[in-house]
Amino acid sequence: IRHNYGQEGRRADYTPYGCAKIINSAGSDLAADQAHGCPFKTFSQAQLTNQLQAVGASMADQSELFQHVQEKRYQLGCKKYFELTHPGCKKQFLINHPNQYFKYSASYWEDKKPQ
């Protein structure tokens, strides 16, 4: 663990994989029940439906997201999910990295905090 964070060995800090690498990596289809991989690629339609219903997505929003997934445009599905879970977000972007999703989400919720 210390090596992975650049505290031992060559002291190299390893950058996590971006969305393209995660989506296109061998074995990414096997990660559906694990905590890695792209959920929009690995989840079944039932799993995605449950997740979307949990966040209150309308049928039209669900249909749009499923269309992206069926067309293998997983990053657009991720963007749609971000929009559903961050109402009123005015940023125009495409998610290219899990850390980017986290950064935009943290920024959104920080801005929503009462001053």
C-alpha beads as a LAMMPS data file, in Angstrom:
LAMMPS data file: protein, C-alpha beads

115 atoms
114 bonds

1 atom types
1 bond types

-500.0 500.0 xlo xhi
-500.0 500.0 ylo yhi
-500.0 500.0 zlo zhi

Masses

1 110.0

Atoms # bond

1 1 1 0.000 0.000 0.000
2 1 1 2.771 2.432 0.865
3 1 1 4.373 1.678 -2.512
4 1 1 1.113 2.445 -4.366
5 1 1 0.974 5.877 -2.762
6 1 1 4.589 6.736 -3.582
7 1 1 5.927 6.388 -0.054
8 1 1 8.217 3.399 -0.730
9 1 1 10.353 2.138 -3.609
10 1 1 10.744 4.545 -6.544
11 1 1 8.366 6.951 -4.816
12 1 1 6.208 7.066 -7.925
13 1 1 2.578 8.054 -7.444
14 1 1 0.424 5.910 -9.730
15 1 1 -2.386 7.676 -11.530
16 1 1 -5.696 5.801 -11.477
17 1 1 -7.150 4.675 -14.805
18 1 1 -9.409 6.986 -16.757
19 1 1 -12.837 6.026 -18.083
20 1 1 -11.598 4.942 -21.518
21 1 1 -9.046 2.572 -19.990
22 1 1 -11.590 1.177 -17.523
23 1 1 -14.240 0.660 -20.204
24 1 1 -11.865 -0.921 -22.715
25 1 1 -9.780 -3.034 -20.352
26 1 1 -9.897 -6.804 -20.624
27 1 1 -12.121 -8.334 -17.998
28 1 1 -14.101 -5.148 -17.372
29 1 1 -17.310 -7.096 -18.028
30 1 1 -16.560 -9.337 -15.050
31 1 1 -16.637 -6.486 -12.527
32 1 1 -20.431 -6.145 -12.181
33 1 1 -20.556 -7.349 -8.578
34 1 1 -17.301 -5.716 -7.529
35 1 1 -16.268 -2.184 -6.645
36 1 1 -14.370 -1.432 -9.837
37 1 1 -15.217 -1.073 -13.497
38 1 1 -17.768 1.163 -15.147
39 1 1 -21.246 0.535 -13.704
40 1 1 -22.858 1.679 -16.942
41 1 1 -21.007 -1.065 -18.789
42 1 1 -21.175 -3.822 -16.181
43 1 1 -24.578 -3.422 -14.513
44 1 1 -27.588 -5.261 -15.875
45 1 1 -30.612 -3.237 -16.922
46 1 1 -32.370 -4.357 -13.725
47 1 1 -29.487 -3.100 -11.565
48 1 1 -29.432 0.234 -13.396
49 1 1 -33.214 0.533 -13.135
50 1 1 -33.053 -0.018 -9.367
51 1 1 -30.308 2.588 -9.023
52 1 1 -32.155 5.120 -11.179
53 1 1 -35.411 4.605 -9.300
54 1 1 -33.534 5.084 -6.021
55 1 1 -32.469 8.567 -7.148
56 1 1 -35.961 9.408 -8.428
57 1 1 -35.266 9.376 -12.173
58 1 1 -38.297 9.759 -14.423
59 1 1 -39.102 7.159 -17.075
60 1 1 -37.945 9.610 -19.781
61 1 1 -34.599 10.087 -18.015
62 1 1 -34.208 6.349 -17.565
63 1 1 -34.972 5.782 -21.236
64 1 1 -32.375 8.379 -22.278
65 1 1 -29.721 6.809 -20.058
66 1 1 -30.518 3.293 -21.303
67 1 1 -30.235 4.559 -24.886
68 1 1 -26.679 5.742 -24.162
69 1 1 -25.819 2.398 -22.570
70 1 1 -27.282 0.380 -25.459
71 1 1 -25.226 2.467 -27.901
72 1 1 -22.132 1.819 -25.738
73 1 1 -21.769 5.523 -24.944
74 1 1 -21.127 4.855 -21.290
75 1 1 -19.607 8.265 -20.561
76 1 1 -22.774 9.991 -21.778
77 1 1 -24.750 7.683 -19.501
78 1 1 -22.482 8.699 -16.645
79 1 1 -23.026 12.377 -17.470
80 1 1 -26.796 11.841 -17.496
81 1 1 -26.591 10.105 -14.119
82 1 1 -24.547 13.031 -12.781
83 1 1 -27.226 15.459 -14.006
84 1 1 -29.951 13.378 -12.315
85 1 1 -28.133 13.273 -8.983
86 1 1 -26.976 16.904 -9.081
87 1 1 -30.101 18.943 -9.973
88 1 1 -29.444 22.409 -11.314
89 1 1 -25.790 21.754 -12.133
90 1 1 -24.826 24.248 -14.807
91 1 1 -21.472 22.750 -15.841
92 1 1 -21.145 21.522 -19.418
93 1 1 -18.694 18.629 -19.411
94 1 1 -18.083 15.006 -20.271
95 1 1 -16.819 12.677 -17.561
96 1 1 -13.438 11.249 -18.605
97 1 1 -12.143 10.049 -15.260
98 1 1 -13.704 8.784 -12.003
99 1 1 -11.729 11.424 -10.097
100 1 1 -13.282 14.104 -12.329
101 1 1 -16.765 12.868 -11.372
102 1 1 -15.794 13.060 -7.705
103 1 1 -14.262 16.532 -8.112
104 1 1 -17.343 17.957 -9.870
105 1 1 -19.661 16.310 -7.354
106 1 1 -17.720 17.611 -4.362
107 1 1 -17.675 21.097 -5.886
108 1 1 -21.425 20.957 -6.533
109 1 1 -22.255 19.933 -2.969
110 1 1 -19.780 22.448 -1.516
111 1 1 -21.564 25.223 -3.429
112 1 1 -24.924 23.978 -2.074
113 1 1 -23.819 24.323 1.564
114 1 1 -25.472 27.201 3.384
115 1 1 -23.058 30.038 3.900

Bonds

1 1 1 2
2 1 2 3
3 1 3 4
4 1 4 5
5 1 5 6
6 1 6 7
7 1 7 8
8 1 8 9
9 1 9 10
10 1 10 11
11 1 11 12
12 1 12 13
13 1 13 14
14 1 14 15
15 1 15 16
16 1 16 17
17 1 17 18
18 1 18 19
19 1 19 20
20 1 20 21
21 1 21 22
22 1 22 23
23 1 23 24
24 1 24 25
25 1 25 26
26 1 26 27
27 1 27 28
28 1 28 29
29 1 29 30
30 1 30 31
31 1 31 32
32 1 32 33
33 1 33 34
34 1 34 35
35 1 35 36
36 1 36 37
37 1 37 38
38 1 38 39
39 1 39 40
40 1 40 41
41 1 41 42
42 1 42 43
43 1 43 44
44 1 44 45
45 1 45 46
46 1 46 47
47 1 47 48
48 1 48 49
49 1 49 50
50 1 50 51
51 1 51 52
52 1 52 53
53 1 53 54
54 1 54 55
55 1 55 56
56 1 56 57
57 1 57 58
58 1 58 59
59 1 59 60
60 1 60 61
61 1 61 62
62 1 62 63
63 1 63 64
64 1 64 65
65 1 65 66
66 1 66 67
67 1 67 68
68 1 68 69
69 1 69 70
70 1 70 71
71 1 71 72
72 1 72 73
73 1 73 74
74 1 74 75
75 1 75 76
76 1 76 77
77 1 77 78
78 1 78 79
79 1 79 80
80 1 80 81
81 1 81 82
82 1 82 83
83 1 83 84
84 1 84 85
85 1 85 86
86 1 86 87
87 1 87 88
88 1 88 89
89 1 89 90
90 1 90 91
91 1 91 92
92 1 92 93
93 1 93 94
94 1 94 95
95 1 95 96
96 1 96 97
97 1 97 98
98 1 98 99
99 1 99 100
100 1 100 101
101 1 101 102
102 1 102 103
103 1 103 104
104 1 104 105
105 1 105 106
106 1 106 107
107 1 107 108
108 1 108 109
109 1 109 110
110 1 110 111
111 1 111 112
112 1 112 113
113 1 113 114
114 1 114 115
